[in-house]
């Protein structure tokens, strides 16, 4: 019969063992498992190595936060621009701001 890898530890007495320290998570953070491309991991690990140490996971988190903030800021700017341009588009009539000379005819060609 084949020996199991844990067989050599069968004689160890764990009856008086105590659990080690449990690292508490920072508030506002959740532990997850995620699959990333090797290229992404290598990039952030190289950044940490060049900086002389640190945590590559923190760098990935910071990059994701920056992306979220940039996207939300971009969405806000787009909304403000649309609101500011709305009165100008309404004053041009039903052609939605397109010059009459650039409107397409029924055949798909532009009128001149």
Backbone as numpy.savetxt, mean C-alpha at the origin, in Angstrom:
# Nx Ny Nz CAx CAy CAz Cx Cy Cz
11.26 -49.01 11.82 10.43 -47.83 11.82 11.31 -46.58 11.82
10.85 -45.53 11.13 11.61 -44.30 10.99 11.49 -43.44 12.23
12.61 -42.84 12.67 12.60 -41.96 13.85 12.11 -40.58 13.46
11.28 -40.01 14.31 10.77 -38.65 14.10 11.81 -37.69 14.65
11.90 -36.49 14.05 12.90 -35.50 14.45 12.76 -35.11 15.91
11.56 -35.11 16.45 11.34 -34.70 17.85 11.65 -35.82 18.83
11.95 -37.00 18.36 12.18 -38.17 19.22 13.31 -37.92 20.23
14.35 -37.22 19.85 15.49 -37.01 20.74 15.14 -36.07 21.91
14.03 -35.34 21.80 13.62 -34.42 22.87 12.56 -35.02 23.79
12.19 -36.27 23.58 11.13 -36.92 24.32 11.45 -37.04 25.82
12.71 -37.12 26.19 13.08 -37.33 27.59 13.24 -36.03 28.37
13.06 -34.89 27.75 13.22 -33.61 28.45 11.97 -33.36 29.31
12.21 -32.96 30.57 11.11 -32.70 31.51 10.72 -31.22 31.43
9.53 -30.93 30.92 9.04 -29.56 30.81 8.07 -29.19 31.94
7.95 -30.02 32.94 6.94 -29.79 33.99 7.22 -28.51 34.79
8.45 -28.09 34.92 8.77 -26.88 35.69 9.14 -25.71 34.78
8.88 -25.86 33.49 9.22 -24.80 32.52 8.26 -23.62 32.66
8.79 -22.44 32.34 7.95 -21.23 32.35 7.99 -20.62 30.96
6.92 -19.99 30.64 6.84 -19.33 29.33 7.72 -18.09 29.35
8.39 -17.84 28.23 9.25 -16.67 28.11 8.43 -15.41 27.92
9.11 -14.30 27.82 8.45 -13.02 27.65 7.69 -12.98 26.33
6.54 -12.38 26.36 5.73 -12.21 25.16 5.87 -10.76 24.71
6.29 -10.59 23.47 6.47 -9.24 22.95 5.10 -8.67 22.62
4.77 -7.56 23.25 3.47 -6.94 23.01 3.54 -6.09 21.75
2.47 -6.10 20.98 2.39 -5.31 19.76 2.16 -3.85 20.12
2.65 -2.98 19.27 2.41 -1.56 19.45 0.94 -1.28 19.21
0.37 -0.31 19.93 -1.03 0.03 19.68 -1.19 0.55 18.25
-2.28 0.15 17.61 -2.55 0.60 16.25 -1.88 -0.25 15.19
-1.27 -1.35 15.59 -0.62 -2.23 14.63 -1.20 -3.63 14.76
-1.23 -4.35 13.64 -1.75 -5.71 13.61 -0.71 -6.61 12.96
-0.50 -7.76 13.56 0.45 -8.72 13.00 -0.27 -9.51 11.91
0.34 -9.55 10.72 -0.23 -10.29 9.60 0.86 -11.10 8.92
0.43 -11.95 8.03 1.35 -12.67 7.16 1.08 -12.18 5.75
2.12 -11.82 5.01 1.96 -11.27 3.68 3.03 -11.85 2.77
2.68 -12.05 1.53 3.64 -12.56 0.55 4.08 -11.40 -0.33
5.37 -11.17 -0.37 5.94 -10.10 -1.19 6.94 -10.70 -2.17
7.15 -10.02 -3.27 8.16 -10.46 -4.23 9.54 -10.40 -3.58
10.40 -11.31 -3.97 11.77 -11.33 -3.45 12.48 -10.02 -3.75
12.18 -9.44 -4.90 12.82 -8.17 -5.28 12.49 -7.07 -4.28
11.24 -7.04 -3.84 10.82 -6.02 -2.86 11.56 -6.22 -1.55
11.61 -7.46 -1.08 12.31 -7.74 0.19 13.80 -7.41 0.08
14.42 -7.80 -1.01 15.85 -7.51 -1.19 16.10 -6.00 -1.19
15.22 -5.25 -1.84 15.38 -3.79 -1.90 15.37 -3.18 -0.51
14.36 -3.53 0.30 14.26 -2.94 1.63 15.34 -3.47 2.58
15.71 -4.72 2.44 16.81 -5.25 3.27 18.13 -4.57 2.92
18.35 -4.32 1.63 19.57 -3.60 1.22 19.58 -2.18 1.79
18.42 -1.52 1.79 18.34 -0.17 2.39 18.75 -0.19 3.86
18.27 -1.19 4.57 18.60 -1.32 5.99 20.10 -1.59 6.16
20.64 -2.48 5.34 22.07 -2.79 5.44 22.94 -1.59 5.14
22.56 -0.80 4.11 23.33 0.39 3.76 23.25 1.45 4.85
22.11 1.48 5.58 21.94 2.45 6.65 22.66 2.01 7.93
23.15 0.78 7.94 23.88 0.29 9.11 23.00 -0.39 10.14
21.79 -0.72 9.78 20.90 -1.43 10.69 19.51 -0.84 10.66
18.62 -1.51 11.34 17.24 -1.09 11.38 16.33 -2.25 11.06
15.09 -1.92 10.73 14.10 -2.95 10.49 13.49 -2.74 9.10
13.66 -3.72 8.24 13.14 -3.57 6.88 11.62 -3.55 6.86
10.98 -4.20 7.84 9.52 -4.19 7.90 8.99 -2.79 8.18
9.71 -2.04 9.01 9.31 -0.67 9.28 9.42 0.18 8.02
10.46 -0.06 7.22 10.60 0.68 5.96 9.47 0.36 4.99
9.06 -0.90 4.93 7.94 -1.28 4.06 6.67 -0.60 4.55
6.44 -0.59 5.86 5.27 0.06 6.44 5.28 1.56 6.11
6.43 2.20 6.25 6.54 3.63 5.94 6.25 3.91 4.47
6.73 3.04 3.59 6.48 3.22 2.15 4.99 3.08 1.84
4.33 2.13 2.48 2.89 1.95 2.26 2.10 3.14 2.81
2.50 3.64 3.98 1.82 4.81 4.55 1.98 6.03 3.64
3.17 6.21 3.10 3.42 7.33 2.19 2.52 7.23 0.96
2.37 6.02 0.43 1.50 5.80 -0.72 0.05 6.15 -0.38
-0.42 5.70 0.78 -1.80 5.98 1.19 -2.03 7.47 1.33
-1.10 8.17 1.97 -1.25 9.62 2.16 -1.18 10.35 0.82
-0.31 9.93 -0.06 -0.18 10.58 -1.36 -1.45 10.40 -2.17
-2.01 9.17 -2.16 -3.25 8.90 -2.90 -4.41 9.71 -2.34
-4.53 9.79 -1.01 -5.64 10.53 -0.43 -5.49 12.02 -0.71
-4.27 12.53 -0.69 -4.03 13.94 -1.01 -4.39 14.21 -2.47
-4.01 13.32 -3.35 -4.33 13.46 -4.77 -5.84 13.47 -4.99
-6.56 12.59 -4.31 -8.01 12.55 -4.43 -8.65 13.85 -3.94
-8.12 14.41 -2.87 -8.64 15.67 -2.34 -8.40 16.80 -3.33
-7.20 16.86 -3.91 -6.88 17.90 -4.88 -7.80 17.78 -6.10
-8.01 16.56 -6.58 -8.91 16.37 -7.73 -10.32 16.86 -7.42
-10.81 16.54 -6.22 -12.15 16.96 -5.83 -12.26 18.48 -5.78
-11.26 19.14 -5.21 -11.27 20.60 -5.12 -11.23 21.22 -6.52
-10.40 20.69 -7.41 -10.31 21.22 -8.76 -11.65 21.06 -9.48
-12.29 19.90 -9.33 -13.60 19.69 -9.96 -14.63 20.70 -9.43
-14.62 20.93 -8.12 -15.56 21.89 -7.53 -15.31 23.30 -8.05
-14.05 23.65 -8.19 -13.71 24.99 -8.66 -14.04 25.17 -10.14
-13.92 24.12 -10.93 -14.19 24.22 -12.36 -15.67 24.02 -12.71
-16.47 23.52 -11.78 -17.88 23.24 -12.04 -18.65 24.46 -12.55
-18.50 25.66 -11.96 -19.25 26.81 -12.48 -18.89 27.15 -13.93
-17.66 26.95 -14.32 -17.24 27.26 -15.68 -17.82 26.25 -16.67
-17.88 24.99 -16.29 -18.43 23.96 -17.17 -19.93 24.14 -17.33
-20.63 24.57 -16.27 -22.08 24.77 -16.32 -22.44 25.93 -17.24
-21.61 26.94 -17.32 -21.88 28.11 -18.13 -21.69 27.88 -19.62
-21.10 26.79 -20.01 -20.82 26.52 -21.42 -21.96 25.80 -22.13
-22.96 25.38 -21.42 -24.09 24.73 -22.07 -23.99 23.22 -22.01
-24.67 22.56 -22.94 -24.78 21.10 -22.90 -23.61 20.36 -23.53
-22.66 21.08 -24.09 -21.55 20.39 -24.76 -20.40 20.07 -23.81
-20.62 20.25 -22.51 -19.64 19.89 -21.49 -18.28 20.53 -21.70
-18.27 21.75 -22.15 -17.02 22.46 -22.28 -16.27 22.21 -23.56
-16.83 21.42 -24.47 -16.15 21.14 -25.74 -16.51 22.25 -26.71
-15.55 22.77 -27.40 -15.80 23.82 -28.39 -16.68 23.26 -29.50
-17.64 24.05 -30.00 -18.53 23.55 -31.06 -17.77 23.04 -32.27
-16.65 23.66 -32.62 -15.90 23.22 -33.79 -15.26 21.85 -33.59
-15.10 21.45 -32.32 -14.46 20.16 -32.04 -15.48 19.06 -31.78
-16.78 19.39 -31.80 -17.79 18.37 -31.56 -17.83 17.40 -32.74
-18.05 16.14 -32.44 -18.11 15.14 -33.50 -19.50 15.11 -34.12
-19.54 14.86 -35.39 -20.81 14.69 -36.09 -21.27 13.26 -35.87
-22.43 12.93 -36.39 -22.96 11.58 -36.23 -22.08 10.53 -36.90
-21.33 10.91 -37.89 -20.47 9.95 -38.58 -19.12 9.80 -37.92
-18.86 10.51 -36.81 -17.61 10.39 -36.09 -16.55 11.36 -36.54
-16.87 12.22 -37.52 -15.89 13.19 -37.97 -16.10 14.50 -37.23
-15.06 15.30 -37.13 -15.17 16.59 -36.48 -15.68 17.62 -37.48
-16.59 18.47 -36.97 -17.07 19.57 -37.81 -16.02 20.66 -37.82
-16.00 21.43 -38.87 -15.06 22.55 -38.92 -15.79 23.85 -38.95
